[in-house]
Amino acid sequence: MNCRHCQQSLGQPFLDLGFAPPSNAYLSAAQLHEPELAYPLRLYVCENCWLAQAPAYARPDALFNADYAYFSSVSSTWLDHARRYVEMMVARLDLHADSLVIEIAANDGYLLQYFVARGIPCLGIEPTKGTAQAAQAKGVPVLMEFFGRTLGERLAAEGHQADIIVGNNVLAHVPDIHDFTAGLRAALKPEGAITLEFPHVLRLLQQNQFDTVYHEHYSYLSLYAVKHLFATHELTVFDVEELPTHGGSLRVYAGHAAADRLPTARVAAALQAEADNGLQALEIYQGFQSRANRAKNDLLAFLVERACQGETIAAYGAAAKGNTLLNYAGIKPDLLPWVADAALSKQGKYLPGSHLPILPPEQVFITRPDYLLILPWNLRDEIMAQMKGIRAWGGRFVTAIPHLEIWA
C-alpha cells in the first residue's frame, strides 16, 4: 500500500482491529439471516508526510448510500456548535445576501439551515439520499453528488464559486484527497475561505480513541498533514482553532495562496505542539495497539463480571465508534442485550457485526438496567443529562474510552 498523499510505500500497521463490517451498515431483521461482509480495519502512518490512514477497502458509494443512517441533527450539542459557527463566520467574513456558502457533506441541513434563516444563499453537497431530503425539507438547496475536482470545476464554470466552503468531518471520509482538494480550489472565489473541521489525530493517540477508526474514515488528520496537502494545490492554511468536538478536533481556515494571507500565530503554535508531542516520529504510534487492547479487555472483563453477578447492562448510542469497539471486543447480545438510540433512522434495526437490536430510549426506563454503557463517549454529558432518570433506581453510567469509568 502506498500513501494516499505522497505515494510513499507504507510499512506495518500501527493498529490492527481485525475484520469488521462498515460501522454504519445497520441491518434489518431479514438481513440477520444473510452473509455479512467484513473488511480489514488497520491503520498505517506515512513516515514521509506523516498522514495516518486506512486502506480504501470499501468504495464510498457502498458506505454512503441511500440507507446511510447518520443524521447530524439528532445531537443538540452538535446543533449548538453549528449555530455558533454560523454566527461567528457571518461576522468574520461579513456574509450577506450576495454571498454564497457551500457545505460539502451537508448531511440533514444541521448547519446550512442557520444560513438560510439569515437570508444568505447556500448550497449543500450531500450524496446520501435520506439526509439530503431532510436538508431540502429545511429549505436548503442540495446537490446529491460526491464532491471532487469535476464537481468543483463545474460549479466554477456555472458561476457558483463560494465565498466560503465548509467541510465538517468530511476530509477524513475521502479516499482520493487530492481530487477532493482540487475541487475545493476550483469552487472557491479568489478571496474566499475554506473551513474544515476534523478529529485531531493527536487526540486520537493521546486519549486512546481507537474506536473512532472505521472504514468510513480513510485518513486521520493533523495540521501538519493538511498544511502540506493544501500546499500541493496552491492553498494556504492561514488560521486554526482547537475544538472540543468529537473528543478533540481542529478547525482549519484556508484560502488561495495567491490571496497572500499571513498565517496567524495559532498556526505556528499548533504545528509546534504536534511536533513536541511526537506526531512526526514513530514512537507515539507504536504504543497504540497495546493501549487499545487494554481498553477492550477491561470492558470485556467488566461485562463478564456484571453478568456473573446477575446485574443488567444496556448500551446507549448506536454510533459508528461504538460498533468499532463492540466488534473488536467480540461483544454479542449475551453480554450486552440491546442499545438505545434517539435516531428514528436506526430504531428497529441491528448493529453491524454484533447484531444488537436498536431500541428507542424509552426502553431504558422500562427495563431499568443497573448500568448504561455510553458508546458515543464524546456526547457523554449530553446523554447523561438526557438519561439522568436512571439514578432513581440506582442506575449508573459507564464509558470505556479512553479507559473504563463508572459514573454515578
C-alpha angles and dihedrals in degrees: 000000000000127000112269090222109040100010092235113153112259124224130209121334116259091207127035117181095173120234125332139162118249107289096233096045096109115185135228120223090258092053091059087078094051132080114274120217117227130186133200112269109208137143128216132182125214111231090205105052097009096231110155110215150160126225116261097244094153125049117243093238089057092051099039102042136141091282094054103142104195111110113180095206092069089083115072089195091058093046090054090049090053094047092051091048091054092049091050097046095046088057096039096050098027091236116191145158092299094052127094125218119193121191120194113211090016091175111186096345093268090148108022091056087074092054089048090053089055093050094247113143114243143170128206124209109204126153098191112090101212096051092041091054090050089054092049090052087060091055096261116140108229137191109206096216142106113257124238144117095305094054093041092054091045092053090050092049090051092052095254103125112148134238086210133013116200124199117174116184093340107104090069089054095058119097094193102047093173093057090047094049092047087055091053091053093048095048096047125093115238092258096030128119135228123208119191126180122197138157109270113242089214090064091045090057098039096045099039093244094164090141089072087071110100138137095265088062107072097167134036106206141216129180088246093058095043093047091055093043091053093046088059087062097042093257123132129210105224102171141013137192131197112227132191093222120118092008094306126343140179126229110203125195117208141167143167112310088227089064086071098214115175112236115243121243088255091071094057092043093051093048091050091049090053091050093046090053093052104253090142094053132068101235098082090052097045095061095049099089094059092051091050090050092051093052091047093049093046091054092048092049091050093051093047092048093049090049091051089051091052093244122143128236134186132175132232125211123035089219129159090240089054091054091054091052096045094047095046090050092045091233116171135177092278089073100026112023102190147348128227123218134174094215110104088203089067103037114106092024131097132241114256114256100359093052094213110165115244113227134179117271090250088074089073091064093044097052097029100208120204091231134027114202110210107212099182092059091176087070094045097122093046093049094044089053092049094046099036089123090082088077088072090077096032095266117163135203125236132197125185102194130109082002136332114291132171118210124199 
